[in-house]
Amino acid sequence: MTRASIPLTRRGLLPLAAASLALRPGAARANWPERPVEIVVPFPPGGGVDLTARIAARFLDKHTGGKPFVVINRPGAGGEVGWASVAEARPDGHVLALLNAPNIMAIPIERRARFTMDSFAFVAALVDDPVTISVHASSPHRTMADLVAAMRARPGQMTYGTAGIGAVGHIAFLTLARATGVTAEHVPFQGASNVATALLGRQIDMATTTVAESRQFMSGGSDWRVLGVMSPQRIEGLPDLPTMREMGIAAEMGSIRGLGAPRGTPAPVVAEIAAAVDRMARDAEYQAALRQAALPARYLPTEGYTALLASMNRDLQSLWQTHPWRQQ
């Protein structure tokens, strides 16, 4: 089935259980942070993952006594370069990863990567940014029904752009394809901003980007038309944008973004990071910053975040059986 599709294991959950215990009253506190903290984003600047990281860095700085948090962009290999650099970093809490699911679990399912899901201690989820399907404003396809009918009439001939093989937009389109029976040619790019350039330049027929990214690309009166969103309900601020389920398409997918540390980070340090994130998540200014950036907040502490990722990992391995994205 896979070359390195390692699930979240009991062994991988032990550091997280210890971190949870360390959060209890009376537990020893770690002297963290002792120096600036890097948050590694494995994509170029300008996309939703980068935006999430930059907002988090600003408010974590506020909630950890003023030690600076610095966003470092390390793109390459669909995210593997950046995430591997964190997996291989010194596990002391001063190098963190902005994790983006399903991307981070798609890579080790697809190939033997430099990391697995057991390479990280999961801290907390921050954002759940649903995927949208968009076309150029000049496209004759004005609804998802139009677009699906066109793909059925021309199987494998239309093109869709994503931020890379195994990226959330790629997985989202395969979920759509499984639900509708359509096929199209995948055109991977490095980052969502390059997808936008291609769609606005009419180099591709459609784009899969998240809500936050689509809002950014629509701004200023651009020729970007969103047809539908893969969320359970309509999005605040976009009340006229229908969900896939409303249009009879059983396809939901979003970019679950959270923070992770290298495996082996001491439990008290993971607990301190988690406590800082908890303070940040309750900050009204942080919540307002997410709303302004059109980033749907979804705060989940360590245990809930870990359970969600385990469930997504199982679902993704099932998708790989019928729609292996390496070949799409």
VOPAGU-2260 file (C-alpha; in pm, 1 decimal, decimal comma):
REM VOPAGU-2260
SITE   aa  ch    i         X         Y         Z
SITE  MET   A    0       0,0       0,0       0,0
SITE  THR   A    1     254,9     257,1     109,1
SITE  ARG   A    2     625,2     287,0     152,6
SITE  ALA   A    3     620,0     474,5     481,3
SITE  SER   A    4     258,3     516,9     588,4
SITE  ILE   A    5     334,0     504,2     960,3
SITE  PRO   A    6      23,7     573,9    1170,6
SITE  LEU   A    7      14,6     766,1    1494,8
SITE  THR   A    8     119,9     497,4    1741,2
SITE  ARG   A    9     102,7     444,2    2115,0
SITE  ARG   A   10     477,1     512,0    2119,4
SITE  GLY   A   11     421,2     841,8    1940,4
SITE  LEU   A   12     151,7     943,7    2189,6
SITE  LEU   A   13     364,2     890,2    2502,4
SITE  PRO   A   14     536,0    1231,9    2488,9
SITE  LEU   A   15     194,5    1394,1    2448,4
SITE  ALA   A   16      48,0    1213,3    2746,8
SITE  ALA   A   17     344,3    1323,5    2952,7
SITE  ALA   A   18     297,6    1679,8    2830,4
SITE  SER   A   19     -65,8    1668,9    2937,6
SITE  LEU   A   20      38,6    1555,3    3285,2
SITE  ALA   A   21     295,7    1832,1    3299,6
SITE  LEU   A   22      17,9    2087,3    3258,0
SITE  ARG   A   23    -140,9    1985,0    3588,1
SITE  PRO   A   24    -104,2    2218,8    3887,4
SITE  GLY   A   25     216,7    2164,1    4077,0
SITE  ALA   A   26     406,3    2016,6    3781,6
SITE  ALA   A   27     760,3    2135,8    3718,0
SITE  ARG   A   28     781,4    2424,7    3474,3
SITE  ALA   A   29    1035,2    2445,9    3194,0
SITE  ASN   A   30    1253,3    2750,3    3146,1
SITE  TRP   A   31    1118,6    2815,2    2798,4
SITE  PRO   A   32    1178,5    3006,7    2582,5
SITE  GLU   A   33    1540,3    3090,8    2656,3
SITE  ARG   A   34    1602,9    3249,6    2315,0
SITE  PRO   A   35    1410,9    3338,4    1997,0
SITE  VAL   A   36    1184,7    3062,3    1866,4
SITE  GLU   A   37    1162,9    2971,3    1498,6
SITE  ILE   A   38     831,6    2866,1    1342,6
SITE  VAL   A   39     914,0    2684,4    1019,5
SITE  VAL   A   40     667,8    2716,5     730,1
SITE  PRO   A   41     744,3    2462,5     455,1
SITE  PHE   A   42     591,2    2679,5     181,6
SITE  PRO   A   43     673,3    3016,7      22,6
SITE  PRO   A   44     539,6    3338,0     176,4
SITE  GLY   A   45     191,0    3449,8      80,1
SITE  GLY   A   46     -25,9    3142,6     135,6
SITE  GLY   A   47    -266,6    3054,1     413,9
SITE  VAL   A   48     -12,5    2844,3     605,2
SITE  ASP   A   49     233,5    3132,6     606,0
SITE  LEU   A   50     -36,5    3376,7     717,0
SITE  THR   A   51    -140,6    3147,8    1002,9
SITE  ALA   A   52     219,8    3121,8    1119,8
SITE  ARG   A   53     278,5    3496,8    1112,1
SITE  ILE   A   54     -30,0    3572,9    1320,1
SITE  ALA   A   55      62,5    3299,2    1568,9
SITE  ALA   A   56     420,4    3427,3    1593,5
SITE  ARG   A   57     301,6    3777,2    1675,5
SITE  PHE   A   58      74,2    3664,8    1957,8
SITE  LEU   A   59     300,5    3392,5    2097,6
SITE  ASP   A   60     560,1    3665,2    2136,5
SITE  LYS   A   61     302,0    3852,7    2345,9
SITE  HIS   A   62     212,1    3549,5    2558,8
SITE  THR   A   63     562,9    3420,7    2635,9
SITE  GLY   A   64     719,6    3725,9    2795,4
SITE  GLY   A   65     838,9    3902,9    2484,8
SITE  LYS   A   66    1082,5    3647,1    2341,8
SITE  PRO   A   67    1061,2    3688,8    1964,0
SITE  PHE   A   68     902,2    3424,7    1743,9
SITE  VAL   A   69    1039,6    3428,5    1389,7
SITE  VAL   A   70     873,2    3271,5    1085,6
SITE  ILE   A   71    1118,4    3087,3     860,8
SITE  ASN   A   72    1002,6    2983,1     511,4
SITE  ARG   A   73    1172,2    2661,8     392,7
SITE  PRO   A   74     978,4    2547,6      84,2
SITE  GLY   A   75    1054,9    2243,7    -124,7
SITE  ALA   A   76     936,3    1889,4    -206,9
SITE  GLY   A   77     574,6    1968,8    -123,5
SITE  GLY   A   78     660,7    2058,4     235,6
SITE  GLU   A   79     908,4    1779,7     308,3
SITE  VAL   A   80    1212,4    2009,1     320,9
SITE  GLY   A   81    1071,4    2233,9     592,2
SITE  TRP   A   82     905,8    1965,1     802,0
SITE  ALA   A   83    1212,0    1740,9     785,2
SITE  SER   A   84    1426,6    2029,6     910,9
SITE  VAL   A   85    1205,7    2050,2    1220,6
SITE  ALA   A   86    1196,0    1672,9    1269,3
SITE  GLU   A   87    1577,3    1675,8    1265,0
SITE  ALA   A   88    1616,4    1987,7    1481,3
SITE  ARG   A   89    1735,3    1990,7    1840,8
SITE  PRO   A   90    1428,1    1900,0    2050,1
SITE  ASP   A   91    1435,2    2188,3    2295,7
SITE  GLY   A   92    1126,5    2385,7    2190,3
SITE  HIS   A   93    1312,4    2658,4    2002,6
SITE  VAL   A   94    1231,7    2521,3    1655,1
SITE  LEU   A   95     863,0    2456,7    1588,8
SITE  ALA   A   96     669,5    2360,2    1276,8
SITE  LEU   A   97     350,0    2504,0    1139,6
SITE  LEU   A   98     189,7    2169,7    1053,5
SITE  ASN   A   99     -62,2    2153,5     774,1
SITE  ALA   A  100    -284,9    1847,6     746,6
SITE  PRO   A  101    -351,9    1658,6     529,6
SITE  ASN   A  102     -26,1    1758,0     357,2
SITE  ILE   A  103     203,4    1645,7     635,9
SITE  MET   A  104      56,4    1295,0     647,8
SITE  ALA   A  105      23,2    1262,8     268,9
SITE  ILE   A  106     399,6    1279,9     215,8
SITE  PRO   A  107     500,1     969,8     417,6
SITE  ILE   A  108     202,7     777,6     278,9
SITE  GLU   A  109     317,0     856,1     -74,4
SITE  ARG   A  110     688,3     792,5     -36,8
SITE  ARG   A  111     973,1     717,8     199,8
SITE  ALA   A  112    1021,5    1062,3     347,6
SITE  ARG   A  113    1267,2    1214,0     593,1
SITE  PHE   A  114     993,8    1223,8     856,1
SITE  THR   A  115     678,7    1038,9     962,2
SITE  MET   A  116     389,1    1145,8    1181,1
SITE  ASP   A  117     580,4     998,7    1473,8
SITE  SER   A  118     857,2    1254,2    1416,0
SITE  PHE   A  119     659,9    1525,9    1596,2
SITE  ALA   A  120     506,0    1610,4    1930,5
SITE  PHE   A  121     173,2    1774,4    1847,3
SITE  VAL   A  122      99,0    2089,2    2045,6
SITE  ALA   A  123    -236,3    2233,1    1934,8
SITE  ALA   A  124    -454,8    2301,4    1632,2
SITE  LEU   A  125    -509,5    2667,0    1543,7
SITE  VAL   A  126    -707,0    2695,3    1218,5
SITE  ASP   A  127    -934,5    2489,9     993,0
SITE  ASP   A  128    -932,7    2659,9     651,6
SITE  PRO   A  129   -1175,0    2489,8     405,1
SITE  VAL   A  130   -1081,7    2433,9      41,3
SITE  THR   A  131   -1259,0    2617,9    -240,2
SITE  ILE   A  132   -1289,9    2545,0    -612,2
SITE  SER   A  133   -1235,1    2853,9    -827,6
SITE  VAL   A  134   -1225,0    2948,2   -1195,4
SITE  HIS   A  135   -1133,4    3259,1   -1392,3
SITE  ALA   A  136   -1412,9    3516,2   -1410,0
SITE  SER   A  137   -1426,3    3468,3   -1788,2
SITE  SER   A  138   -1492,8    3092,9   -1750,5
SITE  PRO   A  139   -1824,5    2971,3   -1893,4
SITE  HIS   A  140   -1865,5    2760,0   -1577,7
SITE  ARG   A  141   -2065,5    2961,4   -1327,1
SITE  THR   A  142   -2162,8    2683,4   -1085,7
SITE  MET   A  143   -2014,9    2358,3    -960,1
SITE  ALA   A  144   -2278,3    2174,0   -1160,6
SITE  ASP   A  145   -2146,0    2343,1   -1475,8
SITE  LEU   A  146   -1788,2    2252,5   -1386,5
SITE  VAL   A  147   -1864,0    1889,2   -1300,9
SITE  ALA   A  148   -2063,3    1849,6   -1625,2
SITE  ALA   A  149   -1771,6    1992,4   -1825,6
SITE  MET   A  150   -1523,2    1752,8   -1663,1
SITE  ARG   A  151   -1754,3    1459,2   -1733,6
SITE  ALA   A  152   -1783,3    1566,8   -2097,3
SITE  ARG   A  153   -1405,2    1599,8   -2129,8
SITE  PRO   A  154   -1257,0    1336,1   -1897,4
SITE  GLY   A  155    -894,8    1406,6   -1808,7
SITE  GLN   A  156    -869,8    1709,9   -2037,2
SITE  MET   A  157    -939,4    2000,5   -1803,3
SITE  THR   A  158    -663,1    2118,5   -1569,9
SITE  TYR   A  159    -660,0    2207,1   -1202,0
SITE  GLY   A  160    -380,1    2377,0   -1011,8
SITE  THR   A  161    -273,2    2307,6    -653,5
SITE  ALA   A  162       8,9    2406,6    -419,9
SITE  GLY   A  163     180,6    2073,4    -486,2
SITE  ILE   A  164     147,5    1695,2    -497,9
SITE  GLY   A  165     -18,8    1582,8    -175,8
SITE  ALA   A  166    -109,5    1940,5     -80,6
SITE  VAL   A  167    -450,3    2001,4      71,8
SITE  GLY   A  168    -586,0    2129,7    -260,7
SITE  HIS   A  169    -465,9    1814,8    -436,2
SITE  ILE   A  170    -622,0    1586,1    -175,4
SITE  ALA   A  171    -940,0    1797,0    -189,2
SITE  PHE   A  172    -974,6    1756,1    -564,5
SITE  LEU   A  173    -924,5    1379,0    -536,7
SITE  THR   A  174   -1197,4    1374,1    -272,9
SITE  LEU   A  175   -1419,3    1563,9    -517,3
SITE  ALA   A  176   -1322,7    1322,7    -795,5
SITE  ARG   A  177   -1411,8    1022,0    -580,5
SITE  ALA   A  178   -1750,8    1176,8    -498,5
SITE  THR   A  179   -1841,3    1272,7    -856,5
SITE  GLY   A  180   -1648,0    1031,6   -1078,0
SITE  VAL   A  181   -1471,9    1310,4   -1270,3
SITE  THR   A  182   -1108,8    1320,3   -1382,5
SITE  ALA   A  183    -882,7    1613,7   -1467,4
SITE  GLU   A  184    -513,5    1682,5   -1520,7
SITE  HIS   A  185    -325,0    1791,8   -1211,1
SITE  VAL   A  186     -85,0    2086,0   -1244,1
SITE  PRO   A  187     117,3    2120,8    -921,8
SITE  PHE   A  188     281,9    2449,4    -825,2
SITE  GLN   A  189     505,5    2554,7    -539,0
SITE  GLY   A  190     267,9    2743,5    -314,2
SITE  ALA   A  191     -81,8    2887,6    -347,2
SITE  SER   A  192      34,6    3225,9    -477,6
SITE  ASN   A  193     172,3    3054,3    -788,4
SITE  VAL   A  194    -160,4    2876,5    -835,8
SITE  ALA   A  195    -333,1    3215,3    -832,6
SITE  THR   A  196     -93,2    3355,6   -1091,0
SITE  ALA   A  197    -166,0    3060,9   -1320,1
SITE  LEU   A  198    -544,9    3084,8   -1284,8
SITE  LEU   A  199    -555,6    3461,2   -1333,5
SITE  GLY   A  200    -325,3    3415,1   -1634,4
SITE  ARG   A  201    -567,4    3153,1   -1774,2
SITE  GLN   A  202    -297,9    2885,6   -1777,0
SITE  ILE   A  203    -523,5    2639,9   -1589,5
SITE  ASP   A  204    -898,8    2579,2   -1590,0
SITE  MET   A  205    -957,4    2574,8   -1214,8
SITE  ALA   A  206    -778,4    2613,6    -883,0
SITE  THR   A  207    -811,7    2452,3    -543,6
SITE  THR   A  208    -715,6    2696,2    -269,9
SITE  THR   A  209    -839,7    2758,7      82,6
SITE  VAL   A  210   -1096,9    3018,3     185,5
SITE  ALA   A  211    -834,5    3254,8     323,0
SITE  GLU   A  212    -624,3    3223,8       8,8
SITE  SER   A  213    -922,5    3269,5    -222,7
SITE  ARG   A  214   -1031,9    3581,2     -37,0
SITE  GLN   A  215    -683,6    3720,2     -79,5
SITE  PHE   A  216    -676,6    3637,6    -450,4
SITE  MET   A  217   -1025,8    3786,0    -505,3
SITE  SER   A  218    -933,7    4118,8    -348,8
SITE  GLY   A  219    -895,4    4433,2    -555,0
SITE  GLY   A  220   -1150,5    4330,2    -815,4
SITE  SER   A  221    -942,5    4047,2    -964,4
SITE  ASP   A  222   -1083,8    3797,0   -1213,7
SITE  TRP   A  223   -1117,8    3521,5    -951,8
SITE  ARG   A  224   -1453,2    3341,9    -921,5
SITE  VAL   A  225   -1519,2    3093,9    -639,2
SITE  LEU   A  226   -1780,7    2826,4    -718,8
SITE  GLY   A  227   -1803,2    2630,1    -394,8
SITE  VAL   A  228   -1647,0    2551,0     -60,0
SITE  MET   A  229   -1570,1    2213,4      98,5
SITE  SER   A  230   -1695,5    2298,3     447,3
SITE  PRO   A  231   -1985,0    2157,0     652,4
SITE  GLN   A  232   -2159,4    2494,9     649,9
SITE  ARG   A  233   -2136,8    2828,4     472,5
SITE  ILE   A  234   -1847,6    3056,0     564,3
SITE  GLU   A  235   -1891,8    3367,8     773,7
SITE  GLY   A  236   -1833,7    3666,8     547,0
SITE  LEU   A  237   -1914,8    3464,9     232,9
SITE  PRO   A  238   -2286,4    3390,4     285,9
SITE  ASP   A  239   -2359,1    3348,9     -86,3
SITE  LEU   A  240   -2092,7    3082,3    -139,4
SITE  PRO   A  241   -2260,3    2737,6    -137,2
SITE  THR   A  242   -2104,9    2429,7      17,2
SITE  MET   A  243   -2041,1    2116,7    -186,7
SITE  ARG   A  244   -2292,7    1925,7      23,3
SITE  GLU   A  245   -2563,5    2181,1     -60,2
SITE  MET   A  246   -2494,5    2106,9    -426,6
SITE  GLY   A  247   -2521,5    1731,7    -377,3
SITE  ILE   A  248   -2146,1    1662,0    -365,0
SITE  ALA   A  249   -2021,4    1465,9     -62,4
SITE  ALA   A  250   -1678,3    1626,6     -43,7
SITE  GLU   A  251   -1540,0    1811,7     257,5
SITE  MET   A  252   -1176,1    1906,0     307,9
SITE  GLY   A  253    -988,0    2177,0     489,0
SITE  SER   A  254    -637,1    2273,9     586,7
SITE  ILE   A  255    -599,1    2188,1     956,9
SITE  ARG   A  256    -309,4    2400,8    1078,5
SITE  GLY   A  257    -137,0    2364,3    1411,1
SITE  LEU   A  258     194,7    2367,8    1589,6
SITE  GLY   A  259     432,1    2078,2    1641,0
SITE  ALA   A  260     772,9    2029,0    1799,9
SITE  PRO   A  261    1040,4    1770,5    1722,6
SITE  ARG   A  262     980,0    1430,4    1879,3
SITE  GLY   A  263    1183,4    1403,1    2196,9
SITE  THR   A  264    1110,2    1758,4    2310,4
SITE  PRO   A  265    1088,4    1731,5    2691,9
SITE  ALA   A  266     732,5    1702,4    2820,2
SITE  PRO   A  267     759,1    2014,4    3040,4
SITE  VAL   A  268     868,1    2217,0    2736,9
SITE  VAL   A  269     579,9    2085,5    2523,6
SITE  ALA   A  270     349,2    2172,5    2812,4
SITE  GLU   A  271     483,6    2528,5    2827,8
SITE  ILE   A  272     432,5    2572,5    2453,0
SITE  ALA   A  273      79,6    2433,5    2481,9
SITE  ALA   A  274       2,6    2668,0    2771,9
SITE  ALA   A  275     123,9    2966,7    2568,4
SITE  VAL   A  276     -96,3    2860,3    2276,7
SITE  ASP   A  277    -392,1    2825,9    2513,2
SITE  ARG   A  278    -340,9    3182,8    2638,1
SITE  MET   A  279    -310,5    3303,0    2279,2
SITE  ALA   A  280    -627,1    3122,0    2168,2
SITE  ARG   A  281    -826,1    3302,6    2439,3
SITE  ASP   A  282    -688,4    3644,9    2343,4
SITE  ALA   A  283    -962,8    3859,0    2185,6
SITE  GLU   A  284    -705,9    4046,0    1974,2
SITE  TYR   A  285    -573,9    3716,3    1833,8
SITE  GLN   A  286    -927,1    3603,6    1752,6
SITE  ALA   A  287    -991,1    3936,2    1576,8
SITE  ALA   A  288    -668,1    3900,9    1377,2
SITE  LEU   A  289    -779,7    3559,1    1250,1
SITE  ARG   A  290   -1119,3    3697,9    1149,3
SITE  GLN   A  291    -960,1    3989,0     967,9
SITE  ALA   A  292    -740,2    3744,3     776,2
SITE  ALA   A  293   -1044,1    3523,6     696,5
SITE  LEU   A  294    -882,7    3233,9     884,4
SITE  PRO   A  295   -1148,2    3017,0    1056,1
SITE  ALA   A  296   -1023,7    2948,6    1409,5
SITE  ARG   A  297   -1029,9    2591,2    1536,5
SITE  TYR   A  298    -836,5    2566,0    1859,7
SITE  LEU   A  299    -781,6    2210,4    1980,4
SITE  PRO   A  300    -545,7    2134,4    2271,2
SITE  THR   A  301    -290,0    1857,0    2247,1
SITE  GLU   A  302    -512,3    1553,2    2304,5
SITE  GLY   A  303    -791,0    1666,1    2070,8
SITE  TYR   A  304    -543,9    1771,4    1802,1
SITE  THR   A  305    -363,1    1438,5    1820,8
SITE  ALA   A  306    -689,5    1243,8    1794,3
SITE  LEU   A  307    -801,6    1450,3    1493,8
SITE  LEU   A  308    -473,4    1387,8    1311,7
SITE  ALA   A  309    -497,2    1014,9    1380,9
SITE  SER   A  310    -847,9    1007,3    1231,2
SITE  MET   A  311    -739,9    1207,8     926,9
SITE  ASN   A  312    -443,2     976,7     877,4
SITE  ARG   A  313    -673,6     674,2     859,6
SITE  ASP   A  314    -904,7     849,7     611,6
SITE  LEU   A  315    -612,1     953,4     394,4
SITE  GLN   A  316    -474,1     600,6     375,4
SITE  SER   A  317    -819,9     489,6     259,4
SITE  LEU   A  318    -819,9     758,0     -11,4
SITE  TRP   A  319    -474,9     641,3    -124,7
SITE  GLN   A  320    -622,4     297,7    -203,3
SITE  THR   A  321    -857,9     439,0    -469,4
SITE  HIS   A  322    -694,8     770,7    -568,6
SITE  PRO   A  323    -315,5     753,7    -512,8
SITE  TRP   A  324    -214,7    1116,0    -556,1
SITE  ARG   A  325     139,3    1032,9    -664,4
SITE  GLN   A  326      -6,3     916,1    -995,1
SITE  GLN   A  327    -273,2    1186,1   -1036,0
